[in-house]
Amino acid sequence: MLVCGVELTGKDAVISLLKEEDGMFYMPECRVRRIECKDVDNASELKYFQKTFEKLAEDYKIDLVVIKERMKKGKFAGGADGFKLEAALQLSKLTVSLLSSSELKANLKHYPMPIQFDETGLKKFQEQSFTTAFAYIAGKHEW
Protein backbone atom coordinates (compact mmCIF):
# COMPACT_ATOMS: atom_id res chain seq x y z
CA MET A 1 0.00 0.00 0.00
CA LEU A 2 1.39 3.39 -1.00
CA VAL A 3 0.30 6.19 1.32
CA CYS A 4 0.77 9.90 0.81
CA GLY A 5 1.00 11.69 4.16
CA VAL A 6 -0.15 15.31 4.04
CA GLU A 7 0.27 18.23 6.41
CA LEU A 8 -1.63 21.35 5.39
CA THR A 9 0.24 24.53 6.26
CA GLY A 10 -1.23 27.81 5.10
CA LYS A 11 -1.56 27.52 1.33
CA ASP A 12 0.67 24.43 0.98
CA ALA A 13 0.16 20.71 1.19
CA VAL A 14 3.45 19.22 2.41
CA ILE A 15 3.68 15.60 1.28
CA SER A 16 5.65 12.44 1.99
CA LEU A 17 5.26 9.06 0.32
CA LEU A 18 5.53 5.86 2.33
CA LYS A 19 4.97 2.32 1.14
CA GLU A 20 4.47 -0.74 3.30
CA GLU A 21 4.99 -4.15 1.77
CA ASP A 22 5.41 -7.44 3.65
CA GLY A 23 6.17 -5.62 6.91
CA MET A 24 8.88 -3.43 5.35
CA PHE A 25 8.67 0.32 4.82
CA TYR A 26 9.92 2.07 1.70
CA MET A 27 10.12 5.76 0.91
CA PRO A 28 9.71 6.20 -2.85
CA GLU A 29 11.28 9.26 -4.44
CA CYS A 30 8.80 11.98 -5.35
CA ARG A 31 9.22 14.88 -7.77
CA VAL A 32 7.61 17.35 -5.33
CA ARG A 33 7.71 17.92 -1.60
CA ARG A 34 4.81 20.34 -1.45
CA ILE A 35 1.93 21.45 -3.60
CA GLU A 36 0.91 25.08 -3.35
CA CYS A 37 -2.42 26.78 -3.97
CA LYS A 38 -1.55 30.38 -4.81
CA ASP A 39 -5.01 31.82 -4.04
CA VAL A 40 -7.43 29.68 -2.04
CA ASP A 41 -10.20 32.24 -2.57
CA ASN A 42 -10.12 31.64 -6.32
CA ALA A 43 -12.15 28.61 -7.47
CA SER A 44 -9.95 27.97 -10.51
CA GLU A 45 -6.82 27.92 -8.30
CA LEU A 46 -8.47 25.42 -5.94
CA LYS A 47 -9.40 23.23 -8.92
CA TYR A 48 -5.82 23.48 -10.20
CA PHE A 49 -4.54 22.42 -6.77
CA GLN A 50 -6.98 19.50 -6.79
CA LYS A 51 -6.03 18.39 -10.32
CA THR A 52 -2.31 18.70 -9.54
CA PHE A 53 -2.73 16.43 -6.53
CA GLU A 54 -4.81 13.95 -8.54
CA LYS A 55 -2.12 13.84 -11.26
CA LEU A 56 0.57 13.21 -8.65
CA ALA A 57 -1.50 10.36 -7.18
CA GLU A 58 -2.07 8.89 -10.65
CA ASP A 59 1.62 9.11 -11.63
CA TYR A 60 2.86 7.45 -8.43
CA LYS A 61 -0.10 5.07 -8.06
CA ILE A 62 -0.93 6.37 -4.58
CA ASP A 63 -3.53 4.19 -2.85
CA LEU A 64 -4.49 6.57 -0.07
CA VAL A 65 -3.98 10.19 0.96
CA VAL A 66 -3.82 10.65 4.74
CA ILE A 67 -4.22 14.19 6.02
CA LYS A 68 -3.15 15.19 9.50
CA GLU A 69 -6.38 16.51 10.94
CA ARG A 70 -6.30 19.98 12.43
CA MET A 71 -8.33 21.25 15.33
CA LYS A 72 -11.40 23.25 14.36
CA LYS A 73 -11.27 25.54 17.39
CA GLY A 74 -8.97 26.46 20.22
CA LYS A 75 -5.41 27.72 20.47
CA PHE A 76 -4.03 25.42 17.75
CA ALA A 77 -7.00 25.65 15.39
CA GLY A 78 -6.32 25.44 11.67
CA GLY A 79 -6.85 28.43 9.42
CA ALA A 80 -9.60 28.81 6.85
CA ASP A 81 -7.15 28.37 3.95
CA GLY A 82 -6.10 24.95 5.20
CA PHE A 83 -9.70 23.82 5.56
CA LYS A 84 -10.39 24.83 1.96
CA LEU A 85 -7.42 22.76 0.78
CA GLU A 86 -8.59 19.84 2.90
CA ALA A 87 -12.06 20.05 1.34
CA ALA A 88 -10.58 20.23 -2.16
CA LEU A 89 -8.68 16.99 -1.50
CA GLN A 90 -11.65 15.27 0.10
CA LEU A 91 -13.87 16.18 -2.86
CA SER A 92 -11.34 14.93 -5.42
CA LYS A 93 -11.21 11.49 -7.05
CA LEU A 94 -8.68 10.40 -4.42
CA THR A 95 -9.28 8.13 -1.47
CA VAL A 96 -8.68 10.44 1.50
CA SER A 97 -8.58 9.75 5.22
CA LEU A 98 -8.10 12.12 8.15
CA LEU A 99 -5.87 11.13 11.07
CA SER A 100 -6.50 12.93 14.35
CA SER A 101 -3.66 13.95 16.64
CA SER A 102 -4.85 11.57 19.35
CA GLU A 103 -5.01 8.63 16.93
CA LEU A 104 -1.57 9.56 15.57
CA LYS A 105 -0.06 9.60 19.09
CA ALA A 106 -1.75 6.32 20.05
CA ASN A 107 -0.48 4.57 16.90
CA LEU A 108 3.07 5.83 17.44
CA LYS A 109 2.97 4.73 21.09
CA HIS A 110 1.88 1.24 20.05
CA TYR A 111 4.37 1.02 17.19
CA PRO A 112 7.16 3.62 17.40
CA MET A 113 9.09 4.57 14.27
CA PRO A 114 11.99 2.15 13.75
CA ILE A 115 14.38 4.93 12.65
CA GLN A 116 15.00 8.56 13.57
CA PHE A 117 13.47 11.08 11.18
CA ASP A 118 16.93 12.54 10.44
CA GLU A 119 17.89 9.20 8.85
CA THR A 120 15.03 9.27 6.31
CA GLY A 121 16.68 11.73 3.95
CA LEU A 122 13.55 13.89 3.89
CA LYS A 123 13.55 17.63 4.58
CA LYS A 124 12.76 18.81 8.11
CA PHE A 125 9.51 20.48 6.97
CA GLN A 126 8.26 17.04 5.81
CA GLU A 127 8.46 15.48 9.27
CA GLN A 128 4.76 15.85 10.11
CA SER A 129 3.57 14.50 6.76
CA PHE A 130 5.94 11.52 7.07
CA THR A 131 4.87 10.86 10.66
CA THR A 132 1.22 11.03 9.59
CA ALA A 133 1.76 8.43 6.85
CA PHE A 134 3.74 6.15 9.17
CA ALA A 135 1.21 6.41 12.03
CA TYR A 136 -1.67 5.59 9.68
CA ILE A 137 0.03 2.50 8.28
CA ALA A 138 1.17 1.38 11.74
CA GLY A 139 -2.36 1.74 13.10
CA LYS A 140 -3.91 -0.30 10.29
CA HIS A 141 -1.37 -3.10 10.21
CA GLU A 142 -1.51 -6.26 12.29
CA TRP A 143 2.00 -6.69 13.66
KEKE-3310 file (N, C-alpha, C; in steps of 0.2 Angstrom, whole numbers, plus 5000, padded with zeros to 4 digits):
npx = (5004:5003:5005:5001:5006:5000:5002:4994:4998:4995:4995:4999:5002:5011:5020:5023:5029:5025:5028:5021:5026:5024:5028:5039:5045:5046:5052:5047:5055:5050:5044:5040:5039:5030:5014:5007:4994:4990:4980:4968:4955:4951:4942:4946:4960:4959:4954:4964:4974:4968:4968:4981:4986:4978:4984:4997:4995:4990:5001:5011:5004:4997:4989:4981:4977:4983:4978:4984:4974:4967:4964:4948:4944:4950:4967:4976:4970:4966:4968:4957:4961:4968:4958:4950:4959:4959:4946:4946:4954:4947:4936:4940:4945:4952:4956:4954:4959:4957:4968:4967:4976:4976:4974:4985:4996:4993:4994:5008:5013:5010:5017:5031:5042:5054:5066:5076:5069:5079:5087:5080:5081:5073:5067:5067:5054:5045:5043:5031:5021:5027:5027:5013:5009:5016:5011:4998:4999:5005:4995:4985:4990:4992:5003)
npy = (4994:5011:5026:5043:5055:5069:5086:5101:5117:5133:5139:5128:5110:5099:5085:5067:5052:5035:5018:5002:4985:4969:4970:4978:4995:5007:5022:5030:5039:5056:5068:5081:5090:5098:5105:5119:5131:5145:5155:5153:5158:5159:5150:5143:5142:5133:5122:5119:5116:5104:5096:5095:5088:5076:5071:5069:5058:5049:5047:5041:5031:5031:5024:5029:5045:5052:5064:5075:5078:5094:5104:5111:5122:5132:5135:5130:5129:5126:5136:5145:5144:5132:5123:5124:5119:5106:5102:5102:5092:5081:5081:5077:5065:5056:5044:5048:5050:5056:5059:5060:5070:5063:5050:5048:5049:5038:5028:5029:5027:5013:5007:5012:5023:5015:5021:5036:5052:5060:5051:5048:5055:5064:5081:5093:5100:5091:5082:5081:5076:5064:5057:5057:5048:5036:5034:5031:5019:5011:5010:5003:4991:4974:4968)
npz = (5000:4995:5003:5004:5015:5022:5027:5030:5028:5029:5013:5007:5004:5012:5007:5009:5004:5008:5008:5012:5013:5015:5028:5028:5026:5014:5006:4993:4980:4976:4965:4970:4985:4991:4987:4981:4983:4976:4977:4988:4988:4975:4964:4953:4955:4966:4960:4951:4961:4966:4954:4951:4962:4961:4949:4953:4962:4953:4944:4953:4958:4970:4984:4995:5002:5017:5028:5040:5053:5058:5072:5075:5083:5096:5103:5094:5082:5065:5050:5039:5026:5025:5028:5017:5007:5012:5010:4996:4993:4999:4991:4979:4966:4974:4986:5002:5019:5036:5049:5066:5079:5092:5088:5080:5089:5098:5089:5086:5099:5101:5091:5088:5078:5068:5064:5066:5062:5055:5048:5037:5026:5021:5020:5034:5035:5031:5041:5049:5039:5035:5047:5049:5038:5042:5055:5052:5043:5053:5062:5055:5052:5056:5067)
capx = (5000:5007:5001:5004:5005:4999:5001:4992:5001:4994:4992:5003:5001:5017:5018:5028:5026:5028:5025:5022:5025:5027:5031:5044:5043:5050:5051:5049:5056:5044:5046:5038:5039:5024:5010:5005:4988:4992:4975:4963:4949:4949:4939:4950:4966:4958:4953:4971:4977:4965:4970:4988:4986:4976:4989:5003:4993:4990:5008:5014:4999:4995:4982:4978:4980:4981:4979:4984:4968:4968:4958:4943:4944:4955:4973:4980:4965:4968:4966:4952:4964:4969:4952:4948:4963:4957:4940:4947:4957:4942:4931:4943:4944:4957:4954:4957:4957:4960:4971:4967:4982:4976:4975:4992:5000:4991:4998:5015:5015:5009:5022:5036:5045:5060:5072:5075:5067:5085:5089:5075:5083:5068:5068:5064:5048:5041:5042:5024:5018:5030:5024:5006:5009:5019:5006:4992:5000:5006:4988:4980:4993:4992:5010)
capy = (5000:5017:5031:5050:5058:5077:5091:5107:5123:5139:5138:5122:5104:5096:5078:5062:5045:5029:5012:4996:4979:4963:4972:4983:5002:5010:5029:5031:5046:5060:5074:5087:5090:5102:5107:5125:5134:5152:5159:5148:5161:5158:5143:5140:5140:5127:5116:5117:5112:5097:5092:5094:5082:5070:5069:5066:5052:5044:5046:5037:5025:5032:5021:5033:5051:5053:5071:5076:5083:5100:5106:5116:5128:5132:5139:5127:5128:5127:5142:5144:5142:5125:5119:5124:5114:5099:5100:5101:5085:5076:5081:5075:5057:5052:5041:5052:5049:5061:5056:5065:5070:5058:5043:5048:5048:5032:5023:5029:5024:5006:5005:5018:5023:5011:5025:5043:5055:5063:5046:5046:5059:5069:5088:5094:5102:5085:5077:5079:5072:5058:5054:5055:5042:5031:5032:5028:5012:5007:5009:4998:4985:4969:4967)
capz = (5000:4995:5007:5004:5021:5020:5032:5027:5031:5026:5007:5005:5006:5012:5006:5010:5002:5012:5006:5017:5009:5018:5035:5027:5024:5008:5005:4986:4978:4973:4961:4973:4992:4993:4982:4983:4980:4976:4980:4990:4987:4968:4963:4947:4958:4970:4955:4949:4966:4966:4948:4952:4967:4957:4944:4957:4964:4947:4942:4958:4960:4977:4986:5000:5005:5024:5030:5048:5055:5062:5077:5072:5087:5101:5102:5089:5077:5058:5047:5034:5020:5026:5028:5010:5004:5015:5007:4989:4992:5001:4986:4973:4965:4978:4993:5008:5026:5041:5055:5072:5083:5097:5085:5078:5095:5100:5085:5087:5105:5100:5086:5087:5071:5069:5063:5068:5056:5052:5044:5032:5020:5019:5023:5041:5035:5029:5046:5051:5034:5035:5053:5048:5034:5046:5060:5048:5041:5059:5066:5051:5051:5061:5068)
cpx = (5004:5003:5005:5002:5005:4999:5000:4994:5000:4991:4996:5001:5008:5016:5025:5025:5029:5024:5026:5021:5028:5031:5037:5042:5048:5047:5052:5050:5050:5047:5045:5038:5032:5020:5006:4998:4989:4987:4969:4956:4947:4948:4944:4957:4965:4957:4960:4975:4975:4968:4977:4990:4984:4981:4995:5001:4992:4997:5012:5010:4998:4989:4978:4981:4978:4983:4979:4979:4970:4962:4954:4942:4949:4962:4977:4975:4968:4965:4961:4955:4966:4963:4949:4952:4961:4951:4941:4950:4951:4937:4934:4942:4948:4953:4957:4954:4960:4962:4971:4974:4982:4977:4982:4997:4999:4995:5005:5018:5015:5015:5026:5040:5052:5066:5070:5073:5073:5088:5085:5078:5078:5070:5064:5056:5043:5040:5035:5020:5020:5027:5017:5005:5011:5014:5000:4993:5001:4999:4984:4983:4993:5000:5011)
cpy = (5006:5023:5038:5053:5066:5081:5098:5113:5129:5137:5132:5116:5100:5089:5074:5056:5040:5023:5006:4990:4974:4965:4976:4990:5004:5018:5030:5038:5050:5066:5081:5085:5093:5104:5114:5127:5141:5156:5155:5151:5161:5151:5140:5138:5133:5121:5114:5114:5105:5093:5090:5088:5076:5067:5066:5059:5047:5042:5041:5031:5025:5029:5025:5039:5052:5060:5071:5081:5088:5101:5112:5123:5127:5136:5136:5126:5130:5133:5140:5141:5134:5120:5119:5119:5107:5097:5099:5094:5080:5076:5079:5067:5053:5049:5044:5050:5054:5057:5061:5064:5064:5051:5042:5046:5041:5026:5023:5026:5016:5004:5011:5017:5019:5015:5032:5046:5058:5058:5045:5050:5064:5076:5089:5096:5097:5080:5076:5075:5065:5054:5052:5049:5036:5029:5029:5021:5008:5005:5004:4992:4980:4966:4960)
cpz = (5000:4998:5006:5010:5019:5027:5028:5031:5027:5019:5003:5008:5006:5012:5008:5008:5006:5009:5011:5012:5013:5025:5034:5024:5019:5008:4997:4985:4975:4970:4965:4981:4995:4986:4985:4980:4981:4979:4981:4989:4980:4967:4958:4950:4963:4966:4953:4954:4966:4960:4949:4957:4964:4952:4947:4959:4958:4945:4947:4960:4967:4979:4990:5001:5012:5026:5038:5049:5059:5066:5073:5076:5092:5099:5096:5083:5070:5055:5042:5028:5020:5025:5021:5006:5006:5011:4999:4988:4994:4995:4979:4972:4969:4984:4998:5014:5030:5047:5061:5076:5088:5094:5082:5084:5098:5096:5085:5094:5105:5096:5084:5080:5072:5068:5065:5061:5052:5047:5038:5025:5018:5023:5030:5040:5033:5035:5048:5045:5034:5041:5053:5044:5038:5051:5057:5047:5048:5062:5062:5051:5057:5062:5072)
residu = (MET:LEU:VAL:CYS:GLY:VAL:GLU:LEU:THR:GLY:LYS:ASP:ALA:VAL:ILE:SER:LEU:LEU:LYS:GLU:GLU:ASP:GLY:MET:PHE:TYR:MET:PRO:GLU:CYS:ARG:VAL:ARG:ARG:ILE:GLU:CYS:LYS:ASP:VAL:ASP:ASN:ALA:SER:GLU:LEU:LYS:TYR:PHE:GLN:LYS:THR:PHE:GLU:LYS:LEU:ALA:GLU:ASP:TYR:LYS:ILE:ASP:LEU:VAL:VAL:ILE:LYS:GLU:ARG:MET:LYS:LYS:GLY:LYS:PHE:ALA:GLY:GLY:ALA:ASP:GLY:PHE:LYS:LEU:GLU:ALA:ALA:LEU:GLN:LEU:SER:LYS:LEU:THR:VAL:SER:LEU:LEU:SER:SER:SER:GLU:LEU:LYS:ALA:ASN:LEU:LYS:HIS:TYR:PRO:MET:PRO:ILE:GLN:PHE:ASP:GLU:THR:GLY:LEU:LYS:LYS:PHE:GLN:GLU:GLN:SER:PHE:THR:THR:ALA:PHE:ALA:TYR:ILE:ALA:GLY:LYS:HIS:GLU:TRP)
# end
